[in-house]
Amino acid sequence: MFVMIETNGRITPAQIVRLTQFDKGLVSRTIKGMQKKGLLTVEISDKDGRSHIIDMTQKGRDIAERARPAMRARQEMFRQSLTPDELESLFRLFDKLDIALDEMEKSL
């Protein structure tokens, strides 16, 4: 959730589901748990009273900031385990999967 908020700013659960393809129930439960821990705020949308806007609290921002170096180190270890050609192939496959998901959504 933190990455989604940092990338997109204040965001709705529906936007998270759409951008990540995560299960709606999982997103909802995760948001509720993080809210209980004081990591997220949840407000009713001014535009649509049925929708909610989530954002990080200062406590959430502090945790995300502390976690960032470990996440980057893990990413770098992953990148170093692959050759440049393998990385290129992996990203090409991600692009193909993303296109396939978009096509599936359009057909539903």
C-alpha positions as a Markdown table, in Angstrom:
| # | Residue | x | y | z |
|---|---|---|---|---|
| 1 | Met | 0.0 | 0.0 | 0.0 |
| 2 | Phe | 2.8 | 2.4 | 0.9 |
| 3 | Val | 4.4 | 2.1 | -2.6 |
| 4 | Met | 1.0 | 2.8 | -4.2 |
| 5 | Ile | 0.4 | 5.9 | -2.1 |
| 6 | Glu | 4.0 | 7.1 | -2.6 |
| 7 | Thr | 3.7 | 6.6 | -6.3 |
| 8 | Asn | 0.1 | 7.9 | -6.8 |
| 9 | Gly | -0.6 | 10.1 | -3.8 |
| 10 | Arg | -3.9 | 9.8 | -2.0 |
| 11 | Ile | -5.7 | 6.8 | -3.6 |
| 12 | Thr | -8.9 | 4.8 | -3.4 |
| 13 | Pro | -8.9 | 1.1 | -2.7 |
| 14 | Ala | -10.6 | 0.6 | -6.2 |
| 15 | Gln | -7.6 | 2.3 | -7.8 |
| 16 | Ile | -5.2 | 0.0 | -5.9 |
| 17 | Val | -7.1 | -3.0 | -7.1 |
| 18 | Arg | -7.1 | -1.7 | -10.7 |
| 19 | Leu | -3.4 | -0.9 | -10.7 |
| 20 | Thr | -2.2 | -4.0 | -8.9 |
| 21 | Gln | -4.7 | -6.6 | -9.9 |
| 22 | Phe | -4.9 | -7.6 | -6.2 |
| 23 | Asp | -8.0 | -9.2 | -4.8 |
| 24 | Lys | -10.5 | -6.6 | -3.7 |
| 25 | Gly | -11.0 | -8.4 | -0.3 |
| 26 | Leu | -7.3 | -8.6 | 0.3 |
| 27 | Val | -6.9 | -4.9 | -0.4 |
| 28 | Ser | -9.8 | -4.1 | 2.0 |
| 29 | Arg | -8.5 | -6.3 | 4.8 |
| 30 | Thr | -4.9 | -4.9 | 4.4 |
| 31 | Ile | -6.2 | -1.3 | 4.6 |
| 32 | Lys | -8.2 | -2.0 | 7.7 |
| 33 | Gly | -5.3 | -3.7 | 9.4 |
| 34 | Met | -2.9 | -0.8 | 8.5 |
| 35 | Gln | -5.5 | 1.7 | 9.7 |
| 36 | Lys | -5.8 | -0.1 | 13.0 |
| 37 | Lys | -2.1 | 0.1 | 13.4 |
| 38 | Gly | -2.2 | 3.8 | 12.7 |
| 39 | Leu | -0.3 | 3.6 | 9.4 |
| 40 | Leu | -3.1 | 4.8 | 7.1 |
| 41 | Thr | -5.9 | 7.3 | 7.2 |
| 42 | Val | -9.2 | 6.5 | 5.5 |
| 43 | Glu | -11.6 | 9.3 | 4.6 |
| 44 | Ile | -14.9 | 9.3 | 2.7 |
| 45 | Ser | -14.5 | 10.8 | -0.7 |
| 46 | Asp | -15.9 | 14.3 | -1.3 |
| 47 | Lys | -16.8 | 13.3 | -4.9 |
| 48 | Asp | -18.5 | 10.0 | -4.1 |
| 49 | Gly | -19.7 | 9.2 | -0.6 |
| 50 | Arg | -19.4 | 5.5 | -1.2 |
| 51 | Ser | -15.7 | 5.7 | -2.0 |
| 52 | His | -12.8 | 6.1 | 0.4 |
| 53 | Ile | -9.5 | 7.9 | 0.0 |
| 54 | Ile | -6.5 | 6.4 | 1.8 |
| 55 | Asp | -3.3 | 8.1 | 2.7 |
| 56 | Met | -0.3 | 7.4 | 5.0 |
| 57 | Thr | -0.1 | 8.8 | 8.5 |
| 58 | Gln | 3.3 | 10.2 | 9.7 |
| 59 | Lys | 3.8 | 6.9 | 11.5 |
| 60 | Gly | 3.3 | 5.1 | 8.1 |
| 61 | Arg | 5.7 | 7.5 | 6.3 |
| 62 | Asp | 8.3 | 6.9 | 9.0 |
| 63 | Ile | 8.1 | 3.1 | 8.6 |
| 64 | Ala | 8.2 | 3.3 | 4.8 |
| 65 | Glu | 11.3 | 5.6 | 5.0 |
| 66 | Arg | 13.0 | 3.1 | 7.3 |
| 67 | Ala | 12.1 | 0.1 | 5.1 |
| 68 | Arg | 13.2 | 1.8 | 1.8 |
| 69 | Pro | 17.0 | 1.0 | 2.1 |
| 70 | Ala | 16.3 | -2.7 | 2.8 |
| 71 | Met | 13.8 | -2.9 | -0.1 |
| 72 | Arg | 16.3 | -1.3 | -2.5 |
| 73 | Ala | 19.1 | -3.6 | -1.3 |
| 74 | Arg | 16.8 | -6.6 | -2.0 |
| 75 | Gln | 16.0 | -5.2 | -5.4 |
| 76 | Glu | 19.7 | -4.8 | -6.2 |
| 77 | Met | 20.5 | -8.3 | -5.1 |
| 78 | Phe | 17.7 | -9.6 | -7.4 |
| 79 | Arg | 19.0 | -7.5 | -10.3 |
| 80 | Gln | 22.6 | -8.7 | -9.8 |
| 81 | Ser | 21.4 | -12.3 | -9.9 |
| 82 | Leu | 20.3 | -11.9 | -13.5 |
| 83 | Thr | 22.3 | -11.0 | -16.6 |
| 84 | Pro | 21.4 | -7.9 | -18.5 |
| 85 | Asp | 19.8 | -10.1 | -21.2 |
| 86 | Glu | 17.8 | -12.0 | -18.5 |
| 87 | Leu | 16.6 | -8.7 | -17.0 |
| 88 | Glu | 15.5 | -7.4 | -20.5 |
| 89 | Ser | 13.6 | -10.7 | -21.1 |
| 90 | Leu | 12.0 | -10.5 | -17.7 |
| 91 | Phe | 10.7 | -6.9 | -18.3 |
| 92 | Arg | 9.6 | -7.9 | -21.8 |
| 93 | Leu | 7.6 | -10.7 | -20.2 |
| 94 | Phe | 6.1 | -8.4 | -17.6 |
| 95 | Asp | 5.0 | -6.1 | -20.5 |
| 96 | Lys | 3.4 | -9.0 | -22.3 |
| 97 | Leu | 1.5 | -10.1 | -19.1 |
| 98 | Asp | 0.3 | -6.5 | -18.5 |
| 99 | Ile | -1.0 | -6.4 | -22.1 |
| 100 | Ala | -2.7 | -9.8 | -21.7 |
| 101 | Leu | -4.3 | -8.6 | -18.4 |
| 102 | Asp | -5.6 | -5.5 | -20.1 |
| 103 | Glu | -7.1 | -7.6 | -22.9 |
| 104 | Met | -8.8 | -9.9 | -20.5 |
| 105 | Glu | -10.3 | -7.0 | -18.6 |
| 106 | Lys | -11.7 | -5.6 | -21.8 |
| 107 | Ser | -13.3 | -8.9 | -22.7 |
| 108 | Leu | -15.1 | -9.3 | -19.3 |
